[in-house]
Structures are given as C-alpha cells and as structure tokens.
Amino acid sequence: MSNTLDGISEIPQRLLASEALPTLILGGGFTGLFTALHLSRQHYTTPTILIDREWSFIFKPLLYEVLSGEMNMQFICHRYDSLLHKSGITFIRDEVQSIDLQQRQVRLASGLHYTYSNLVLSLGGVVSYCGVKGAKEYTLPFSTIEDAIALGKQLRDCLQRATQSEELHQKKKLLTFAILGAGRTGVELAATLADLLPDWYTSLGGEIADIRVVIIQRGKEILKSDSDRLRQTAEDALQKRSVSVEVMLETAVIQVRSNIIVIKRNDRIEEINAATIIWTTGIVTNPLIDTLSIPEGGRDQQGRLKLTDTLELLDFPEVFAGGDCAVTEHPLPLTAQVAYQQGSTIAHNLQALSEGHSPIDAEIKMRGTLMKLGLKEGVAELSNHYEMKGHLGHLIRQATYIELLPTPARNFKGTIEWISDELFQKYAGV
Ligand SMILES: Cc1cc2nc3c(=O)[nH]c(=O)nc-3n(C[C@H](O)[C@H](O)[C@H](O)COP(=O)(O)OP(=O)(O)OC[C@H]3O[C@@H](n4cnc5c(N)ncnc54)[C@H](O)[C@@H]3O)c2cc1C
C-alpha cells in the first residue's frame, strides 16, 4: 500500500512545481508502458502519470511458460514502480472510471481526478464471449497471470481426481481438455497442454492414452490470419505432441454448460463432456472506450478508436491511442509487437508537440511471428519469408522475448527490435 501513497503524494508536488497540466497514460500494457519508458528516455519535461489497475506489467506472450512451470512468475511480471523508478514518470495504481474528452478530465475509482494536457489511451481489450450462452460462466479465460495460475490449479486438480476415479464416464470427463478458438492463443495453449498434461499425468501414475485435448474452431482452418506455411507447421506440431490434439473445424460452439460444450457440426447438435473448457477467442475494446463521446465515424465496426497516421484521435489531436483499443487506416493485427512500436511513436510525438514540432507518422514493422508449439518447441517466422521450427524455433522465440522483457527505465535500451539485427543477418540475410 505504501507505494500507492508514495505515488499519489508525488503528484501534487510535481504539478505545483511545473504548474503544467500532466500528460496522462491510461493503461500500462505494451502501448502504455513503452510510451512511458520512451518518454523517460527522451527526458520529456511535461509531468507524466501512468495509471493502471494492476501493480505489475505482465509480458503476456510468455504466460504459457508460467502455466507450464518453464518460467517462474517473477520473470514475466514486473512491478511498475520498479520499472519506472527514477524515470520521472509517476505511477498510480487505480481503476480509471471515466474519461471526458471534451473537458479533458479523467476520474479514478479512488476519487482522484485529473485535467490533462495530453492523453494516451492504452487500455487494451477485454474478452468477448461472442454471445455464446454460458461461455462466461463455464469457461476459463487465459489472458492474465491470475488466469494462468487458476488454469494450472484446475489442470492438476483434474489429473489428480482422475487417478482416483473409478467411474469411466467421470474419468473421461476429467481427462478431456477443450480449447475454444484456434487463433494463436488457442493453438499455442493446445500445443502446450498436449505435452504438459501427459507429463504431469504420468508422474501421478496415469495413462497418457486416456488424455484428450480438443481444439474447436468455427471456421475452416486454424490460424486464419496467418500464412499457409505457418498454419501447416502448426497443424503438424499439434499432431506430433505427446498426445495429438484433436482439431475440430467448422464446428460452432452454441452453448456451454457446467462441464458440457454444446456444438453444432455437419448440421448436427452434439455435446462434449469436458471438466476443463478454456475460452481463447474474441477480443473487444475496453468498455471505457465505448463510453467516450466522440463524433460518429470515430470508431470501426469492433468499436476500436480510429486514429490518424500520427496515432492521434480524429478530432482530438491532444489524445493519442494505440494497441488493442485502436485502429489505423490500414488495420494491424492485435499484437504486442504492434502495440509497443506504437508506444514508441506516441512518445516521439508527445515530445515533438511539446517542442512545437509536427508529429510523425507511425511506421510499424511487422518483423515476424513467434509461436510456442509445445514444450521446448516453437516456430519463428521472420518477415514472413523464413521459418525456423522445432527446437530452433523455440530457442529463437525464447531469446527474442527475453531480450524484449522491459527493464527499468534507467537501463532501458530504447531501440527494442522484434528480432535482433543479428538474428536477421544470421538467418534471413537482410
Ligand atoms: C495469452 C496471450 C498471449 C499473447 N501472445 C502474444 C504474442 O506471442 N505476440 C504478440 O505480439 N502478442 C501476443 N498477445 C497479444 C498482446 O498481449 C496484446 O496485443 C497486447 O498486450 C496489447 O497491448 P495494449 O497496450 O493494447 O493492451 P494491454 O497490454 O492489454 O494493456 C492494457 C492495460 O490497461 C489496463 N487497464 C485496463 N482497463 C483499465 C482501467 N479501467 N483502469 C486502469 N487500468 C486499466 C490493464 O490492466 C492493462 O495493463 C498475447 C495475448 C495473450 C492474452
């Protein structure tokens, strides 16, 4: 608690000293945190406050490793107060409750409120259950550290109970693990579980062959936004795990009940009994974004905020946005690699405006795709041209992420690259 109080007491002094209205950064994920780190590196002089409802930044691409125990939690969770120590940026742990773009005011759950000079909207997205009845109540999400811990507990619990279950139907249900959605998160999770669960179950004396890992996808293919080659690599990998993953395509989930998934495929309604049902599909914008009073046409069909090429909000040039809650004229995938590069541009443009210069257009480089495809296996597709898979893919993915993990502002390198130049030269010849 003392950190919150420290954070809050720091603000009035800063504001009094400069008499300047602050720049507020709402949300400390990939966009917000990297905006703050870059601002600090640039010695931005406007008082700046980063607000997040959590104490720590979570490096989500490595959540699977926390679930599997390949990495411990401390490795991917970094407290904002230590990341921003001596950065000149104030961190406040609080929930943003309302944003008034017209009055330039932000209110927090604690009752604090601020009038800003510039605003950065980086609140990310939230899980959407796409109107599927029972999905929210009876499926497990996988997007926060708490989700990873809860899922790990659920998996171990099911395996342990299965070892003592005499009743066949009950045992089968306990050993069926269903993943709903075959986008990147669903595929990475399915591949991880198909290696992890047999490993854990054999250590309890169970039979690997009893485990069933199912991934259910409404569309005709997995990884629909990715290249054919990446899709093929992932399909092969799903089959080659310790237990092969059952991929159910063109299958609509129409309802979820306790331990039951109701599906429709080939015009037939079926039920799958599974004690563990994980929801990995559907991201919609943060509900706070929906409440913003912006002119008609300021959002896309998914409710994301439309931005200029300089990442400013249409009609509100003092407001920047990036990451999963925003969209540019040429929509980009909702990924960390887009979000942190946008953070860098936002910081650059805030600095430019404060010095009376014009903001620049964001140039986002899509450097490649990294995926976990099982324990110690992965794929690295660089610039969509070169693919490294298997253990080499795993090593490249891990090395890249370790390099990308944010370090405290005072050590921040600032020239973060998705894949280091060295790797590109070595494997891609560019
Ligand atoms: C399991 C998983 C694996 C992923 N793997 C990859 C990957 O391998 N590669 C990749 O590029 N991308 C990956 N992603 C996607 C990537 O994490 C997101 O695209 C990225 O985090 C978006 O950044 P953002 O800044 O828009 O939002 P976020 O990083 O989600 O940050 C939003 C922040 O806002 C805060 N917040 C929200 N509402 C409030 C409020 N009302 N008050 C205060 N604070 C609030 C949240 O606490 C959060 O810190 C993965 C995502 C998940 C869930």
The ligand as an ORCA input file, in Angstrom:
! r2SCAN-3c Opt
* xyz 0 1
  C      -2.080    -15.362    -23.709
  C      -1.681    -14.276    -24.663
  C      -0.579    -14.455    -25.463
  C      -0.180    -13.481    -26.362
  N       0.930    -13.699    -27.127
  C       1.343    -12.746    -27.973
  C       2.499    -12.956    -28.760
  O       3.126    -14.029    -28.705
  N       2.922    -11.958    -29.584
  C       2.237    -10.770    -29.672
  O       2.680     -9.878    -30.409
  N       1.110    -10.548    -28.949
  C       0.646    -11.506    -28.110
  N      -0.512    -11.307    -27.383
  C      -1.302    -10.085    -27.618
  C      -0.733     -8.899    -26.837
  O      -0.509     -9.252    -25.488
  C      -1.681     -7.724    -26.933
  O      -1.910     -7.423    -28.296
  C      -1.071     -6.505    -26.251
  O      -0.954     -6.762    -24.866
  C      -1.937     -5.263    -26.470
  O      -1.333     -4.178    -25.818
  P      -2.204     -2.974    -25.257
  O      -1.248     -1.976    -24.723
  O      -3.189     -2.536    -26.263
  O      -3.081     -3.611    -24.091
  P      -2.653     -4.456    -22.810
  O      -1.253     -4.945    -22.938
  O      -3.742     -5.439    -22.618
  O      -2.702     -3.374    -21.659
  C      -3.874     -2.741    -21.210
  C      -3.612     -2.254    -19.777
  O      -4.701     -1.439    -19.366
  C      -5.007     -1.724    -18.023
  N      -6.405     -1.349    -17.803
  C      -7.476     -1.782    -18.493
  N      -8.590     -1.181    -18.036
  C      -8.209     -0.352    -17.049
  C      -8.906      0.558    -16.194
  N     -10.227      0.734    -16.276
  N      -8.188      1.243    -15.277
  C      -6.842      1.085    -15.177
  N      -6.148      0.253    -15.960
  C      -6.817     -0.456    -16.888
  C      -4.743     -3.218    -17.892
  O      -4.502     -3.576    -16.543
  C      -3.513     -3.400    -18.775
  O      -2.316     -3.294    -18.049
  C      -0.924    -12.283    -26.465
  C      -2.048    -12.078    -25.660
  C      -2.427    -13.066    -24.763
  C      -3.640    -12.858    -23.897
*
